[in-house]
Structures are given as C-alpha cells and as structure tokens.
Amino acid sequence: MFSKEAIKTSAGRSPRQLAWRRFKSNRVAIPSLVAVSIIIGAVVFAPQVCALLGISPDIRDESAIDSRGQVIGDWGGISPEHPFGVVPGIGYDVLARLLYGARISFLIALMATLASVGMGMLLGMIAGYFRGRVDGVIGRFTDFLLAFPSFFMILALSAPMVQRIEMSGIARDNDARILYLILILAIFGWPYLSRIIRSQVLSLRERDFVLSARALGASNSRIIFKEILPNVWTPVIVYMSLTLPGYLTAEAVFSYLGIGVQPPTPTWGLMIADSTKFIINEPTYFFIPSLSLILVVLVFNLLGDALRDALDPKSEN
C-alpha cells in the first residue's frame, strides 16, 4: 500500500514525469548520463577535440621515442603534449587514436544495435500478434539462431563473407569488414529482443484499446504500428542501452582476433592487440585502451540499469 503522501505526490503526473522522477532519484543515473553524453560528444567531435588539443592519430612524434623505438619518459610518454602517452615504436598519440578508433567501434555497435532492434521488434510483434502458424515458424527460426554457435560461425564466415561483399561491389577492404560485422551481429542479436517483444504483444493484443480498434475495422498493420508499437518502447529502450556496450566489446574482441577492421585504421580492439607486444616494457599502452573500454561499457550498463528501474511501472513513485 502506498502512503497518502506518495499518492498525493504522484497525483496528476504523467508516466513520463514519473519515470523521470524515478530516474533522478537513482544515485548513479545522472552521473552515468553525464558520462555517456561526454563520451558520445568526444567521439562525434573527435576531429575538433584532437585539433583543440593539438594531437593527431596519423602524425608521428619522433621526439617522443628514441632510436630503438622506446618511449622517452615515464608512464608511456604521458605529457602535456600527449595526455595518454604515445604508441611505442611509432610515436602516434594514444588519445587521438582512442578517439578516432572509438568512432569506428561506436559506428559498428550503433548500426548493429539499430538493425537487431528493428528486426527483433518487427518479427516479435508479428509473432505475438498473429500467433498460430506464423508464431510457430518465427519461434522455431528464433530457437535455431539461439542454439547456433554464433561466435564460431562469425569466425568461420569472416573471410568468405567479406570476400563476397567485396566481389559484389557494395564495399571494399575495411568498409567490407565493417559491413560484415554489422550484419552478422544484427543477425545473431535480434532473437533475444524478439522473444521479449512477443511476450509483450501477446498481452497487449487482448487489451481493450486493441479490441476496440479491431471492432472499429482497423487493419492489422494499423493495430500493430499505431496501437501496439507505442506500448512496447520501454523494453526496447532498455535493451538498446544494454546491447550497445555489448556490441562495443564484441567489436573489440573480433578486431583483436583479426577478423574486424585491419590496420592502419585504429579501433580499440586493434590497439589492445597491438599493445600486448609492449606489455612488459610499456604496460601503460596496454592499460589505457583496456581501461577505456571497461569504463565505457560500465557507464553504459549503469545507464541501462537506471533506465530499466525508471521505466518499470512497478517501481515506487
């Protein structure tokens, strides 16, 4: 039972206002939102940030390394000129390559997230609304993909699929690898959301507003997209906030294994893979991109948890 004060406080508030109130009351919500905003801003405006700091991902600073390629100075060459140090043996600025590498990593993660969400929502709504044979076919296909060893298939299909994309003329070299990663992550990612949306639609299709629309002669497409779709955004928003960092990690892993973007284009996975060669003499170069990836994934997950709690109608007002 809610107290009279709680009922009085929540009276007259819209669901959006209540969700925002719950979101603000979460101690990590606002800090994580600010951190995510700063990260996205730095990634989007990476050229401007690098120009402001006077650094570049492609210009070698030979004064920062000696004749043997060893970094001059402690902590990987961290200095006012190079806030995160320089790459051993080359002299590239680590911060600049982190920012430019994040642009590719975020592009892959964002496009894969949007594609998987789009497919998952569409197929989940169709399966939950029509039920019967349609639900059975989509359900069995979903079970097949969920049972598939996706990680090993991504590794195995990398070379032939990238070659096929290049032969088709759609994209070449690293663009073909980026497209492959987006497609393959989306294909193996949509079944999870599809199951969630299906269960939501199975409940919504029996609600009064859907029955009323059907009685008034509304078409199935109108009911799905005008009546049901606006009521399934809550799990979709939470799913996106939690899936994006997962795809960031996946891109880093696949680039580390050599099936993602290839040098000289920087990505976080390539930087981590390259840093392992210098982990004994220059551990700073290994820890900076690794910790950056951990922190980015952490703040996105914290934001996703906060959104999930805020959008939960069962939370206290």
Secondary structure as GFF3:
##gff-version 3
##sequence-region A 1 317
A	DSSP	alpha_helix	4	10	.	.	.	ID=ss1
A	DSSP	alpha_helix	15	25	.	.	.	ID=ss2
A	DSSP	alpha_helix	29	44	.	.	.	ID=ss3
A	DSSP	alpha_helix	46	53	.	.	.	ID=ss4
A	DSSP	three_ten_helix	62	64	.	.	.	ID=ss5
A	DSSP	three_ten_helix	75	77	.	.	.	ID=ss6
A	DSSP	alpha_helix	94	130	.	.	.	ID=ss7
A	DSSP	alpha_helix	132	147	.	.	.	ID=ss8
A	DSSP	alpha_helix	150	168	.	.	.	ID=ss9
A	DSSP	alpha_helix	173	204	.	.	.	ID=ss10
A	DSSP	alpha_helix	208	215	.	.	.	ID=ss11
A	DSSP	alpha_helix	220	222	.	.	.	ID=ss12
A	DSSP	pi_helix	223	228	.	.	.	ID=ss13
A	DSSP	three_ten_helix	229	231	.	.	.	ID=ss14
A	DSSP	alpha_helix	233	256	.	.	.	ID=ss15
A	DSSP	alpha_helix	268	275	.	.	.	ID=ss16
A	DSSP	three_ten_helix	276	278	.	.	.	ID=ss17
A	DSSP	alpha_helix	283	311	.	.	.	ID=ss18
###
